[in-house]
Amino acid sequence: MHPRFAPYLFSLFLSGFMSFIVSGIATVRAAGLVPHLPWVWLEAWLTSWAVACPVVFVVAPMVRRLVASMVRQETGR
């Protein structure tokens, strides 16, 4: 894969992992340890990922600029 796709791939993986973890915690807290928990979690995760992925695509460039404005730049010494 061409390196120009790296930011998109990063956003895809980041949103997938984060939504997986957060939806899992939220699902267990909301539903408890029910027998059909994996299916409930899967449904919650897919819905969360469908929202998280486009949000990360849009928000990541703004966050990069914010972080760059807060971090001291190296002078190259």
N, CA, C and O atoms as a GROMACS GRO file, in nm:
protein
  308
    1MET      N    1   0.085  -0.117   0.000
    1MET     CA    2   0.000   0.000   0.000
    1MET      C    3   0.090   0.124   0.000
    1MET      O    4   0.194   0.128   0.066
    2HIS      N    5   0.048   0.223  -0.073
    2HIS     CA    6   0.126   0.346  -0.086
    2HIS      C    7   0.123   0.423   0.047
    2HIS      O    8   0.020   0.427   0.114
    3PRO      N    9   0.236   0.484   0.085
    3PRO     CA   10   0.245   0.558   0.212
    3PRO      C   11   0.144   0.672   0.225
    3PRO      O   12   0.112   0.712   0.337
    4ARG      N   13   0.095   0.724   0.115
    4ARG     CA   14  -0.001   0.836   0.125
    4ARG      C   15  -0.132   0.793   0.192
    4ARG      O   16  -0.210   0.877   0.237
    5PHE      N   17  -0.155   0.661   0.199
    5PHE     CA   18  -0.276   0.611   0.264
    5PHE      C   19  -0.258   0.588   0.414
    5PHE      O   20  -0.353   0.549   0.482
    6ALA      N   21  -0.137   0.610   0.464
    6ALA     CA   22  -0.108   0.584   0.606
    6ALA      C   23  -0.200   0.659   0.702
    6ALA      O   24  -0.248   0.597   0.798
    7PRO      N   25  -0.229   0.787   0.683
    7PRO     CA   26  -0.318   0.855   0.778
    7PRO      C   27  -0.459   0.795   0.780
    7PRO      O   28  -0.523   0.790   0.885
    8TYR      N   29  -0.506   0.750   0.666
    8TYR     CA   30  -0.640   0.691   0.659
    8TYR      C   31  -0.642   0.554   0.726
    8TYR      O   32  -0.738   0.519   0.796
    9LEU      N   33  -0.537   0.478   0.704
    9LEU     CA   34  -0.526   0.347   0.767
    9LEU      C   35  -0.513   0.362   0.918
    9LEU      O   36  -0.573   0.287   0.994
   10PHE      N   37  -0.433   0.460   0.961
   10PHE     CA   38  -0.419   0.488   1.102
   10PHE      C   39  -0.555   0.523   1.164
   10PHE      O   40  -0.589   0.471   1.270
   11SER      N   41  -0.631   0.609   1.099
   11SER     CA   42  -0.763   0.649   1.149
   11SER      C   43  -0.859   0.531   1.155
   11SER      O   44  -0.937   0.518   1.248
   12LEU      N   45  -0.852   0.445   1.055
   12LEU     CA   46  -0.938   0.327   1.051
   12LEU      C   47  -0.909   0.235   1.169
   12LEU      O   48  -1.000   0.191   1.238
   13PHE      N   49  -0.780   0.206   1.191
   13PHE     CA   50  -0.742   0.117   1.301
   13PHE      C   51  -0.767   0.181   1.437
   13PHE      O   52  -0.820   0.117   1.527
   14LEU      N   53  -0.730   0.307   1.452
   14LEU     CA   54  -0.750   0.376   1.579
   14LEU      C   55  -0.898   0.378   1.617
   14LEU      O   56  -0.934   0.345   1.730
   15SER      N   57  -0.982   0.417   1.525
   15SER     CA   58  -1.126   0.424   1.555
   15SER      C   59  -1.182   0.284   1.582
   15SER      O   60  -1.270   0.269   1.667
   16GLY      N   61  -1.132   0.183   1.512
   16GLY     CA   62  -1.178   0.046   1.536
   16GLY      C   63  -1.142  -0.004   1.674
   16GLY      O   64  -1.227  -0.058   1.745
   17PHE      N   65  -1.015   0.013   1.712
   17PHE     CA   66  -0.972  -0.034   1.844
   17PHE      C   67  -1.039   0.043   1.957
   17PHE      O   68  -1.086  -0.016   2.054
   18MET      N   69  -1.042   0.175   1.945
   18MET     CA   70  -1.100   0.256   2.052
   18MET      C   71  -1.249   0.229   2.067
   18MET      O   72  -1.298   0.215   2.180
   19SER      N   73  -1.323   0.221   1.957
   19SER     CA   74  -1.467   0.196   1.967
   19SER      C   75  -1.493   0.055   2.019
   19SER      O   76  -1.593   0.033   2.087
   20PHE      N   77  -1.406  -0.040   1.987
   20PHE     CA   78  -1.420  -0.177   2.037
   20PHE      C   79  -1.410  -0.179   2.190
   20PHE      O   80  -1.493  -0.240   2.258
   21ILE      N   81  -1.308  -0.113   2.242
   21ILE     CA   82  -1.286  -0.112   2.387
   21ILE      C   83  -1.396  -0.035   2.459
   21ILE      O   84  -1.454  -0.084   2.556
   22VAL      N   85  -1.425   0.085   2.412
   22VAL     CA   86  -1.524   0.169   2.480
   22VAL      C   87  -1.664   0.108   2.471
   22VAL      O   88  -1.737   0.109   2.570
   23SER      N   89  -1.700   0.054   2.356
   23SER     CA   90  -1.834  -0.007   2.345
   23SER      C   91  -1.843  -0.133   2.431
   23SER      O   92  -1.950  -0.165   2.483
   24GLY      N   93  -1.732  -0.205   2.446
   24GLY     CA   94  -1.732  -0.322   2.532
   24GLY      C   95  -1.758  -0.286   2.677
   24GLY      O   96  -1.839  -0.349   2.745
   25ILE      N   97  -1.688  -0.184   2.724
   25ILE     CA   98  -1.707  -0.139   2.863
   25ILE      C   99  -1.849  -0.088   2.882
   25ILE      O  100  -1.915  -0.124   2.980
   26ALA      N  101  -1.897  -0.007   2.791
   26ALA     CA  102  -2.033   0.048   2.803
   26ALA      C  103  -2.139  -0.061   2.794
   26ALA      O  104  -2.240  -0.055   2.865
   27THR      N  105  -2.117  -0.161   2.709
   27THR     CA  106  -2.214  -0.269   2.695
   27THR      C  107  -2.222  -0.353   2.821
   27THR      O  108  -2.331  -0.388   2.865
   28VAL      N  109  -2.108  -0.387   2.878
   28VAL     CA  110  -2.108  -0.466   3.002
   28VAL      C  111  -2.174  -0.387   3.114
   28VAL      O  112  -2.249  -0.443   3.194
   29ARG      N  113  -2.146  -0.258   3.122
   29ARG     CA  114  -2.208  -0.177   3.227
   29ARG      C  115  -2.359  -0.166   3.208
   29ARG      O  116  -2.434  -0.166   3.306
   30ALA      N  117  -2.404  -0.157   3.084
   30ALA     CA  118  -2.547  -0.140   3.057
   30ALA      C  119  -2.624  -0.271   3.064
   30ALA      O  120  -2.735  -0.276   3.117
   31ALA      N  121  -2.567  -0.378   3.009
   31ALA     CA  122  -2.641  -0.504   2.998
   31ALA      C  123  -2.601  -0.607   3.102
   31ALA      O  124  -2.675  -0.701   3.130
   32GLY      N  125  -2.483  -0.588   3.162
   32GLY     CA  126  -2.433  -0.688   3.256
   32GLY      C  127  -2.374  -0.805   3.181
   32GLY      O  128  -2.361  -0.803   3.059
   33LEU      N  129  -2.337  -0.907   3.255
   33LEU     CA  130  -2.276  -1.026   3.194
   33LEU      C  131  -2.385  -1.125   3.152
   33LEU      O  132  -2.400  -1.232   3.209
   34VAL      N  133  -2.460  -1.085   3.051
   34VAL     CA  134  -2.570  -1.167   3.000
   34VAL      C  135  -2.516  -1.273   2.904
   34VAL      O  136  -2.408  -1.256   2.848
   35PRO      N  137  -2.590  -1.383   2.884
   35PRO     CA  138  -2.542  -1.490   2.797
   35PRO      C  139  -2.516  -1.446   2.652
   35PRO      O  140  -2.426  -1.499   2.587
   36HIS      N  141  -2.593  -1.352   2.603
   36HIS     CA  142  -2.577  -1.308   2.464
   36HIS      C  143  -2.490  -1.182   2.452
   36HIS      O  144  -2.501  -1.107   2.355
   37LEU      N  145  -2.405  -1.158   2.551
   37LEU     CA  146  -2.320  -1.038   2.555
   37LEU      C  147  -2.235  -1.020   2.429
   37LEU      O  148  -2.226  -0.908   2.378
   38PRO      N  149  -2.171  -1.125   2.378
   38PRO     CA  150  -2.089  -1.103   2.257
   38PRO      C  151  -2.168  -1.044   2.140
   38PRO      O  152  -2.116  -0.960   2.066
   39TRP      N  153  -2.291  -1.085   2.122
   39TRP     CA  154  -2.372  -1.034   2.010
   39TRP      C  155  -2.418  -0.891   2.035
   39TRP      O  156  -2.420  -0.809   1.944
   40VAL      N  157  -2.454  -0.862   2.161
   40VAL     CA  158  -2.492  -0.726   2.197
   40VAL      C  159  -2.373  -0.633   2.178
   40VAL      O  160  -2.386  -0.523   2.124
   41TRP      N  161  -2.255  -0.680   2.224
   41TRP     CA  162  -2.133  -0.600   2.210
   41TRP      C  163  -2.099  -0.578   2.063
   41TRP      O  164  -2.066  -0.467   2.023
   42LEU      N  165  -2.108  -0.683   1.982
   42LEU     CA  166  -2.077  -0.670   1.840
   42LEU      C  167  -2.165  -0.566   1.773
   42LEU      O  168  -2.117  -0.484   1.695
   43GLU      N  169  -2.293  -0.569   1.804
   43GLU     CA  170  -2.385  -0.471   1.745
   43GLU      C  171  -2.350  -0.329   1.790
   43GLU      O  172  -2.349  -0.236   1.710
   44ALA      N  173  -2.321  -0.314   1.920
   44ALA     CA  174  -2.283  -0.183   1.973
   44ALA      C  175  -2.152  -0.135   1.911
   44ALA      O  176  -2.137  -0.018   1.878
   45TRP      N  177  -2.057  -0.228   1.895
   45TRP     CA  178  -1.929  -0.190   1.839
   45TRP      C  179  -1.941  -0.145   1.693
   45TRP      O  180  -1.883  -0.043   1.655
   46LEU      N  181  -2.015  -0.218   1.613
   46LEU     CA  182  -2.028  -0.182   1.472
   46LEU      C  183  -2.095  -0.045   1.456
   46LEU      O  184  -2.056   0.035   1.371
   47THR      N  185  -2.195  -0.020   1.540
   47THR     CA  186  -2.260   0.110   1.537
   47THR      C  187  -2.162   0.220   1.579
   47THR      O  188  -2.154   0.325   1.516
   48SER      N  189  -2.087   0.193   1.686
   48SER     CA  190  -1.990   0.291   1.734
   48SER      C  191  -1.880   0.317   1.632
   48SER      O  192  -1.840   0.431   1.611
   49TRP      N  193  -1.833   0.212   1.567
   49TRP     CA  194  -1.727   0.227   1.468
   49TRP      C  195  -1.776   0.307   1.347
   49TRP      O  196  -1.702   0.387   1.290
   50ALA      N  197  -1.901   0.284   1.310
   50ALA     CA  198  -1.958   0.358   1.197
   50ALA      C  199  -1.960   0.508   1.224
   50ALA      O  200  -1.951   0.588   1.131
   51VAL      N  201  -1.971   0.546   1.350
   51VAL     CA  202  -1.967   0.688   1.387
   51VAL      C  203  -1.823   0.733   1.409
   51VAL      O  204  -1.784   0.840   1.363
   52ALA      N  205  -1.744   0.652   1.479
   52ALA     CA  206  -1.609   0.692   1.519
   52ALA      C  207  -1.515   0.711   1.400
   52ALA      O  208  -1.435   0.804   1.400
   53CYS      N  209  -1.524   0.626   1.302
   53CYS     CA  210  -1.429   0.633   1.190
   53CYS      C  211  -1.438   0.766   1.115
   53CYS      O  212  -1.335   0.832   1.098
   54PRO      N  213  -1.555   0.807   1.070
   54PRO     CA  214  -1.560   0.938   1.002
   54PRO      C  215  -1.523   1.054   1.094
   54PRO      O  216  -1.464   1.153   1.050
   55VAL      N  217  -1.558   1.042   1.223
   55VAL     CA  218  -1.522   1.148   1.318
   55VAL      C  219  -1.370   1.160   1.328
   55VAL      O  220  -1.317   1.271   1.328
   56VAL      N  221  -1.301   1.048   1.338
   56VAL     CA  222  -1.154   1.051   1.346
   56VAL      C  223  -1.095   1.110   1.218
   56VAL      O  224  -0.999   1.187   1.225
   57PHE      N  225  -1.150   1.076   1.102
   57PHE     CA  226  -1.100   1.133   0.977
   57PHE      C  227  -1.109   1.285   0.978
   57PHE      O  228  -1.019   1.353   0.929
   58VAL      N  229  -1.216   1.338   1.035
   58VAL     CA  230  -1.238   1.483   1.037
   58VAL      C  231  -1.159   1.551   1.149
   58VAL      O  232  -1.100   1.657   1.128
   59VAL      N  233  -1.158   1.490   1.267
   59VAL     CA  234  -1.100   1.554   1.385
   59VAL      C  235  -0.948   1.541   1.392
   59VAL      O  236  -0.882   1.630   1.446
   60ALA      N  237  -0.892   1.433   1.341
   60ALA     CA  238  -0.747   1.408   1.354
   60ALA      C  239  -0.661   1.524   1.303
   60ALA      O  240  -0.566   1.562   1.372
   61PRO      N  241  -0.688   1.581   1.186
   61PRO     CA  242  -0.604   1.693   1.142
   61PRO      C  243  -0.609   1.813   1.238
   61PRO      O  244  -0.509   1.880   1.259
   62MET      N  245  -0.727   1.839   1.295
   62MET     CA  246  -0.739   1.950   1.390
   62MET      C  247  -0.659   1.920   1.517
   62MET      O  248  -0.595   2.009   1.572
   63VAL      N  249  -0.664   1.796   1.562
   63VAL     CA  250  -0.590   1.757   1.682
   63VAL      C  251  -0.440   1.765   1.656
   63VAL      O  252  -0.365   1.809   1.743
   64ARG      N  253  -0.396   1.724   1.538
   64ARG     CA  254  -0.253   1.735   1.504
   64ARG      C  255  -0.206   1.880   1.510
   64ARG      O  256  -0.099   1.909   1.562
   65ARG      N  257  -0.288   1.971   1.455
   65ARG     CA  258  -0.252   2.113   1.458
   65ARG      C  259  -0.251   2.167   1.601
   65ARG      O  260  -0.163   2.244   1.637
   66LEU      N  261  -0.348   2.126   1.680
   66LEU     CA  262  -0.353   2.168   1.820
   66LEU      C  263  -0.229   2.122   1.896
   66LEU      O  264  -0.167   2.200   1.968
   67VAL      N  265  -0.194   1.994   1.879
   67VAL     CA  266  -0.076   1.940   1.946
   67VAL      C  267   0.051   2.011   1.897
   67VAL      O  268   0.138   2.045   1.977
   68ALA      N  269   0.061   2.034   1.768
   68ALA     CA  270   0.179   2.103   1.713
   68ALA      C  271   0.192   2.244   1.771
   68ALA      O  272   0.303   2.292   1.791
   69SER      N  273   0.080   2.309   1.797
   69SER     CA  274   0.086   2.444   1.853
   69SER      C  275   0.126   2.444   2.000
   69SER      O  276   0.170   2.546   2.053
   70MET      N  277   0.110   2.330   2.067
   70MET     CA  278   0.139   2.322   2.210
   70MET      C  279   0.277   2.264   2.240
   70MET      O  280   0.326   2.274   2.352
   71VAL      N  281   0.339   2.202   2.141
   71VAL     CA  282   0.467   2.134   2.161
   71VAL      C  283   0.578   2.219   2.101
   71VAL      O  284   0.566   2.274   1.991
   72ARG      N  285   0.685   2.229   2.177
   72ARG     CA  286   0.801   2.304   2.130
   72ARG      C  287   0.862   2.233   2.010
   72ARG      O  288   0.881   2.111   2.013
   73GLN      N  289   0.894   2.306   1.906
   73GLN     CA  290   0.954   2.250   1.788
   73GLN      C  291   1.105   2.241   1.805
   73GLN      O  292   1.166   2.333   1.859
   74GLU      N  293   1.166   2.133   1.761
   74GLU     CA  294   1.311   2.115   1.766
   74GLU      C  295   1.377   2.209   1.665
   74GLU      O  296   1.321   2.236   1.559
   75THR      N  297   1.494   2.258   1.699
   75THR     CA  298   1.566   2.351   1.613
   75THR      C  299   1.660   2.281   1.517
   75THR      O  300   1.718   2.345   1.429
   76GLY      N  301   1.677   2.149   1.533
   76GLY     CA  302   1.762   2.075   1.442
   76GLY      C  303   1.909   2.072   1.483
   76GLY      O  304   1.995   2.048   1.398
   77ARG      N  305   1.939   2.096   1.607
   77ARG     CA  306   2.078   2.094   1.653
   77ARG      C  307   2.128   1.956   1.669
   77ARG      O  308   2.244   1.936   1.707
   0.00000   0.00000   0.00000
